[in-house]
Amino acid sequence: MPQTIEVRFKGTRRGFFHWTDKENDPRLNDAVIVEAERGKDLGHISAVGEVALKKCGTACNGCASSRAPKSDKPRAVLRRASNNEVDTAVHLRRSEEEVRRRVLERVKQHRLAMKVSDAEWQWDRNKLTVFFTAEQRVDFRSLVRDLAALFRTRIDLRQIGVRDEAARLSGVGRCGREYCCSSWLTELSPVSLSLAKDQRLALNPAQISGGCGRLLCCLKYEHDFYVTARKRFPKEGKTLQTSLGDERVVSVDILRERICLRDSDGTTRIIPLLQLREETASTSRNPEATSLTPKAPPAEPPQQEAQSPTEKPPVEGDPPRDPAATHSRKRRRGRRRRRGPGGSNNPEA
């Protein structure tokens, strides 16, 4: 049964292929010749077996290539590359910078608003891929015809983002090491500003942005730790009842495990998390000794409905009164008051 292997090419480009040679097992970093879209290409093995299958299941739609649809047949590794074939690939890599400069000259002649980032030859020189960045959509049809006549091969102009450009060109970050996206971070996942807010970082673009001008990829490395550790601390703005009374949480320091509290008088203090737990625990055991909030007055008993002055209070032993009869008597007394002493509704009569 053929094995699935991962083959890496220039930059961050990679593909998944089938190893069909049963006599020789694939080895990491071996140079191999694989089937390409239109011809052959040379790459190096970066993963074998279960590791390659796991990557293939999460990174692409098929096992042959990250750009191949599911309906395509799996592509195979043709053979191991010889020393002469590796030397040919090295010669092509050295000539790609000169190709990029010539493409840039043609872009200026056509007056196109695009930045040529990199150029990559296929191993058999049947295709030349030019990577560029642009802020808006660019009509490069005339440029493609010009480049095809210049290099006598198939031209593939591919627009990439600034993060992909930094991954292809590489560089040194503020930490003093090579960019993660160009060294070991193969999948560029989105990074949002909420990651910096959860870590309480300064929202200054110059401090939380990488060489590509976007948010640092390393903001995701410790985000899970901050989310988990923050559950142990009280929320900022919450009022706690401590041994000194009611105090509001101003800020928390997760790394030092300290909390800043402020009371009603404006006095601020910083205490460790363990001390705060002890104070709140002692307060919960004896709330009357430390509570500074006044007790609520006892609830007044419900007042009985005031009786009419004309009605006599019920006497013990009397028969119960009929509510309908009492209501009719009230209505008759109200009509007599409105008529007046003469018995007429018109006071002038």
Phi, psi and omega in degrees: 000130182293146178268153175263129179232156176255130181240131179254145179242204182292143179070222180260008181286138181210166178206162181244131186225170179256132176265114186256355181280111183279339183280322182245132178274146178289145179235149182297145177069008175284140176278131183227154174258125184237164175285132179250183182298316178222071178132222184229153179219159182243133178212183181238140181289128181242344178204147184223144171072228185296325179296317178293322178296320179295318178293322181294325181289337182253348188247343185213172180272334181225174182271352185271313185203150179289347180250001183269137177290170184293333184285343181289150177286147179299132178276153188243159172280125184284312182189171171284144182281139177278174180294322179294322178292324176293321178296325177296319178295322178295320178296321178295321180294325180289330181275353185289331177292321176294323177297318180298320180293322179291323176294321179296322176298318179293326178295319178293324178295323179276355178056055179257139180275075180213151180247118180281116184268315186200162176225146184218124176274141165286152189301323180270008178060024176274349180210141175238119180258127179246123180260135181215161174238147180204145180282331181232174179291136185241133176267098186250026180296317178293327178293321180297318178296321179294318180290325178296323177288332182283315186259353177057046179205176179282133183254132177236105176268120186236123179273133180233167177273175182291330178290319176294327177295317178295325179293325180283320184276336180066178182165185181245127180277181181292343178280353181089005180243169179294151179308138178296322184293338180255355182251304184225339181278103186272332181251120180268099179272154181293144179238124183253165181289340179296334178296319178290325179292321179295331180268004178057042177272157177292126183279055178257118183303329181289339183262336183246014179249149180266194181293338179277354183088359177257173181298147182298135177294332183287356175295338181275346186294318185252009183295318180297324178296316181294320180295319180289317182290329182291340178292341179277348184253152174289156181288146179291135183095351180279142179265126181246152177257105182252188179292340179264000181118203180278125180228145182257140180282118180272310181203164178230146177244102186290318184293319179268354181056053178233156183228136178259124182243153178220130181270187183291336179277356181093002180283132183248140176217153180241123183230155176291162181294322180296320178295321178296321178295322178294318181293317179292328178291318178293326178292323179290332178285327181228077186288331184287336184280334186244351183287129178259358181275133181295148179285148179287141180296152180296146181291134179287146178293148179297132180282141178281151181296128182296137180270154179294142182296337181278341180275141178269140178297147180294140179259142180297130182103342178288153177291153180296144181277147177275124180297324180294320179292321178296320179294320179294323177295323178295320180295321179294319179296324178293322179292323179294324180293320181292327180287332180088183183291334181282346180086007181250151178285337179270114183293339181275347183291000000 
